[in-house]
Amino acid sequence: MPQTNTRTAVFAALAVSALALTGCSGSAGAGDSSDGLTHVTFALSYLPDTSLNGITYAEEHGLFEDAGLDVEILPWGSSTPESLVAAGQADFGFATDIRTALLAMASGADMTSLMAVYQHVPYELTVLADAGFATPADLAGKTYGGFGSPMEIAVVNDMIAAAGGTESAENVTLSVAAFDALSSKRVDTVLSFPGDIYALEQSGAAVTTWDSTDYGLPDAYASLVISGNDFIEQNPEVVEAFMSAFQAGYKAALSDPAEANKTVMSAYPDDLAPDLVQFVSDEQTARLYVSADGVVGSQDAEIWQQNADWLISKGLLVDDSGATLDEFDTADLFTNDYLTR
């Protein structure tokens, strides 16, 4: 398997995040398993990745079982976790990031974010170090290789404009081939997660990266734990038990990443390489898992509203009728009630 970052499936999800929620049917719902544990489902929003080390820690160290739960992990597929949770086909799941969650919620997904695993934007605008680009402004009129989401090119063009560029970038949809295209200079820039950056440099392609928050874009959460509001209301004790064990797994991943990384490698030995896991884990524990208030997974109202307002400014936030929104109150879309310090 090529040593690239499996979180890049995030942008495939971004490309289809204008959810047709009525296209799903069925019901999840907590239920008793044969061993007396309560069975719940958790839907992944990307292929196996280092950021799962908290949930694999909770599984391998029996935290879910101690909480009375049998957790079934649903692999990433063609339906986003946002749509599965909203339709009752999964009890919990990872929203790709705060922006995909907002798109779903604005368009009618009745769900709540319970925790944000990644506390900061995990991807960076990336160019080859020898390409001669000194700032994002130099990418004006150049080619961006991406996954087809309008949010991607909006991020890129905002960064170009903030740096003084006077022209937008051209957007070419290439999916995971975008990284090979960057290496071979068929595109000028991509958005890369830590694992993508590592894979590029391991292949001999030295890169320069820029953080979107340095160019006026709001910081954003990623890998948000979501659950449907009906499920939360009908199963409060199950939600509390799940979140207690889940957060404990990520507390351990932050305080003892070496052990957490062993569990994610044990769970996905054919999908992850030790050197890639170590590289991404170092970034997670140094920055991505670290919250401003010291509470693992906590969420801030200002971050939520800033991202909704940014989506509105780009004309990307629509309601369930398809009408473009000019305001959206995010105050009731998330909670920190299930988290402990």
N, C-alpha and C positions, 0 to 999 in steps of 0.2 A: 504494500500500500504506500503511495507517495506520502512523504512526511509533510503534509500540509495541514492546516488547521481546520478541523471539522466544524468549527463555529461559522465558517463561511456559508453554511446552509442558512444562516440567519437572513441573508439578503434574498434568497429564494423565497423565504417566508415574507419578507418585506414586500416583495413584488406582488404577492397575492393577498395583502393584508386588508384590502377593501372586501371584508368578509361577506359572503352570501350566507348569513346565519341560518336562514330558513332552509338551506340545503341539507342540514343535518337533522337527524332524528334519533330517538332512542333515549335511554336513561342509564346513568351510572348509579350513584347512590351507594352508601356504605352498606356492607352486608357481612354476615358471619361466615368465616371460612371453616373448613373441617377441623382445624386445630383449636378452635375457640377464639381465634383472633378476628378482629374486624377487618374485612378486606376493603381496601381503597385503591384507586388507580391514580397514577401520576403520568402525565403526557410530556415527553421531551419535545423541545422546539428545535433541536439540531442533533446531529450524529454524536456518538460518544466523544467526550471532550474533557480536558483537565478540570474544568469548572464543575464537573459532577463529583469531585472528590469529597465534597461534604455529604452528599446523599449516599455515596457508596460507603463512606465511613459510618454513617448511621445504620446502614444495612448490615455491614460486616460486624460491627460491634454491638449489634442487637438492640439499638436504641428504639427502633420502630417496634420490635417485638416486646420490649419492656414497656412500651406505651400501649400494648394490646392491639397492635396493628400488623396486618399483612399487606405490604405495599407492593403492588404490581406496577412495574415501569413499562409504560407504553412507548415503543420506539418512535422516533420521528418519521413522519410519513407525509402524504400529500395534503392532509388536513392539518391546519395549524392548531396548536393547543388552545388558542383563544376560541376557535370555533367549536372544538370538542368540549371544552368546559362550558361554554355558553349554551350548547345543545344538550348538556347533561350526559355526554358520552365519556367524560373523564371527571373525576372528583376534584383533582388538582392538576396543575400543569405549570410549565414555564412559558410565560409570555416572552417573546423574543427580546423585546425591550419596552421601555415606557411608551415609545411612539406607536408600536404595533398594538399595545394594550389600549392606548387612547383611540386609535382608529376603530378598534373593535367596540369599545365602550360607547363612543359617539354614535356608531351605527346600530346600536341596540343590544350589544352583548351585556347581559345583566350579571356582572361579576365584579369581584373586588380583588385588589392586589394586597397580599398579606405580608410580603417580604420582598426585598430587592437584594439578590445575591451579589451582583456587580453594582457597586455604588457610583461608578463613573463610566463615562463613555469608553468602551473597550477597543475601539478601532481608531486608526489614524490615517490621514491622507499620506500616501506613499509614492515616492518617485525614486528612480535610480540615482545613486549618488553622483554618478558621472554624467548625468543628463544635462547639467547646467542650469537647473532650476533653483534659484536662491530663496524664493518665497512662493506661496500659493499664487500670487499675482502673475507669476511667470507662466502659469497654466492657462491663462486666458486664451481661448481659441484652440487649445490643445485637446487631446482625446482622453476621455475617462472610460475605463473598462469596468463594467459593473454587472449587476444581476437584474436590472430592469425595473427597480423600484424608483418612483419619482422622488422619494425621500433621499436616496443616495445623491442624485445629481443636485438636489436642493442644498444639501450639505456642502458639496464640492463648490458650487457656484457662490454660496454665501462666503466661504473661506476665500475664494478668489477676489470677490468684491471687497471684503474687509481688508485684504492686503493691498488694495489699490488697483486690482485688475479691472479692465474696462470691457471685457468680453466674457461671455460664458464658455464653459467647456462643452465639447461635443460628447454626447453620451452614446456609448456602444455597448449593447448587452452581450456579454460573453460567458456569464456564469463563472464556474471555477477556472475556465480557460483564461480568465483575465490575468491571472498571476503569471502564467507562461507568456502571455502577450506582453506583460510589462518587462519580463526578463529579456525578451527578444526585441523590445522597443517597438512593438506594433501598437501599443498604447502608451500614453505618457504618464498616467497615474491610475491608482486604484485605492480603495479603502481597505485597510488590512487590520486583522486582529493580531495579537501577539504571536500566535502560532504561525500565521502567514508570514510575518516579518522574519521569524526564525527560519522558516523553510526557505524563503528567498535568499537570506544571507548564507545559509548552509549550502545552497546551490551555487554560491559564488557571486550572487547579485547584491552588492552592497547598496543600501538604501538610505534615503533621508525621509524622515517622517515629520508631520505636523499634527498637533492636537487641535481638534475643532474648537475646544473651549478657549483657546488662545486667540481665536478670531471671531469672538462675539456670539458663538452658538451656545445655547444652554447646556450645562452638564446633564447627563441622562443616565437613568438606571437601566440595567440589562439583567436578563434572567429573573424576571419577576414571578414569584409564586402566586398563582391566581386560583380562585375557586368561585363557583357559581353562587349567587346570593341565596337561591333556594336551598342549595346544599348546606351552606353556612347556617342558615336559619333552622333547618331541620336536623342538623347534626353538630350542634355546638361543641359537645364533648369530644367528638371525633376530630373536629378541626383543631381544637386546643391540643389534643394529644399529638396529632400529626405535626403541628407547627413546633411544639416543644422539642420533639425528636429531630425534626428537620433542622431547626436553628442550632440545636446542640451539635449536629454533625458539622455545620459550617463554622461554629465556634472552634471545634477541634481542628478543622482544616486550616484555620487561621493561626491557631496556637501550636499545632503540631503537623505542619504540611507534609513532612516526610512520611508519617504514618498514613495520612489521608491519601497521599499519592500512591502508596502501596495498595490501598484498597481500590482505587480507580484503575490501576494497572491490572489488578487481579480480576476485576469485573469485566474489563475490556482488553484482554491481552492481545487480540488480533487487530485492534483499532488504534492503539496508542503506542508511541515509542518513548522509552524512558527519558531520552535527552529532550524531546519536545515537551513532555510533561513537566520536567524540571524547569525549563525556560518559562513556560506559561505560569507555572505555580509561583515562581519567584515574583512575577508581575502581579499575580493575584494577591499574594500576602503583603507585598510592599505597597500596593495602591488599590487594586480593584475591589478587594473584600473590605477595605478599611472605611468605616463610616465616620461622619463628622462628629457624631455624638457618642461614639464608642459602643453603640448597640449594633451587633451584627445583624445586617439585613434591614435596618431602619429606613424609613422613607420620610421625606420632607415635603410639606405642602407647596413650598415655593418652587421646588424642582418640577412637581407635577404641573403646576399652572404655567410655568415658563415654557414647558414643552408643548402643552396644548396651544398656548398663544403663538408659538413658533409654527406649529402645523397650520394654524389658522392663517398666519401671515403668508404662508405659501399656497393657500387655497386647497390644502390636502385633507382637512377635517370635514367630514360630511355626516349627516344624520341618516336614519334608517330609510328615509325617502330619497336619499341621494342629493339632498340640498346642501350646498356648501355653508358651513357654519361661520358666523362672525364673532361668536363668543361661546365659551363652554366652561362651566364651573366644575372643577376637579375635586372639590373638597371631600366628597363622599365616595371617591373611587378607590381609596386605599385606607389601610388601617395598620397601626403598630401595636394593636391591643394584644396580639398573640406573641409578642417578642419580649425577652427579658435581657437585662444587661449581663 
